[in-house]
């Protein structure tokens, strides 16, 4: 049986708990989206069965937004690093 190193928790149980946590976030986020939609357009009522799909779409969208932000930050750090290396080379050349 495989265990995580930080705590003595079986890997299968950890994955199950993680997926349950993500599902809970998606469900409550979807319910919130339905609630906000109901406030914005009271004439139309979305069925509560849409809470899970809407929530999962919101979670995936959030992950993609975070991915794009971290990707831009990583590129920024990489460019700044190359600029610093170029400045250092120029300093050494013109000393």
C-alpha positions in Angstrom: 0.0 0.0 0.0 1.4 3.4 -1.0 1.5 6.2 1.6 2.1 9.9 1.5 5.3 11.0 3.2 4.0 13.9 5.2 1.3 11.9 7.0 0.5 8.3 7.1 -2.5 8.5 4.8 -3.0 6.0 2.0 -2.6 7.5 -1.4 -6.0 6.2 -2.6 -7.7 7.8 0.4 -5.9 11.1 -0.2 -7.0 11.2 -3.8 -10.6 10.5 -2.8 -10.5 13.3 -0.2 -9.0 15.7 -2.7 -11.6 14.9 -5.4 -14.4 15.2 -2.8 -13.0 18.7 -1.8 -12.9 19.8 -5.5 -16.5 18.5 -6.0 -17.7 20.4 -2.9 -16.1 23.6 -4.2 -17.6 23.1 -7.7 -21.1 22.3 -6.2 -21.2 25.4 -4.0 -19.7 27.6 -6.7 -22.4 26.3 -9.1 -25.1 27.0 -6.6 -23.7 30.5 -6.1 -23.8 31.1 -9.9 -27.4 30.0 -10.0 -28.2 32.3 -7.1 -26.5 35.3 -8.8 -28.3 34.4 -12.1 -31.6 34.4 -10.2 -30.9 37.8 -8.7 -29.9 39.2 -12.1 -32.7 37.8 -14.1 -35.6 36.9 -11.7 -38.0 35.9 -14.5 -35.9 32.8 -15.4 -35.1 30.1 -12.8 -32.3 27.8 -13.5 -32.8 24.3 -12.3 -30.6 23.2 -9.4 -29.4 20.2 -11.4 -27.2 22.7 -13.3 -25.2 23.5 -10.1 -22.6 20.8 -10.6 -21.9 21.4 -14.3 -21.8 25.2 -13.8 -19.5 24.8 -10.8 -17.1 22.5 -12.6 -17.0 24.9 -15.5 -16.2 27.7 -13.1 -13.5 25.7 -11.4 -11.9 24.8 -14.7 -12.1 28.4 -15.8 -10.4 29.5 -12.6 -7.6 27.0 -13.0 -7.1 28.2 -16.6 -7.0 31.8 -15.5 -4.4 30.9 -12.8 -2.4 29.0 -15.3 -2.3 31.9 -17.7 -1.3 34.3 -14.9 1.5 32.1 -13.7 2.7 31.5 -17.2 3.0 35.3 -17.8 4.7 35.7 -14.5 7.2 32.9 -15.4 7.9 34.5 -18.7 8.4 37.9 -17.0 10.9 36.4 -14.5 12.7 34.6 -17.4 13.0 37.8 -19.4 14.2 39.8 -16.4 16.8 37.1 -15.7 18.1 37.3 -19.2 18.2 41.1 -19.0 20.3 40.8 -15.8 22.6 38.4 -17.5 23.1 40.7 -20.5 23.7 43.7 -18.2 26.3 41.7 -16.3 28.0 40.6 -19.5 28.1 44.3 -20.7 29.5 45.4 -17.3 32.3 42.8 -17.6 33.0 43.7 -21.2 33.3 47.5 -20.6 35.2 47.4 -17.3 
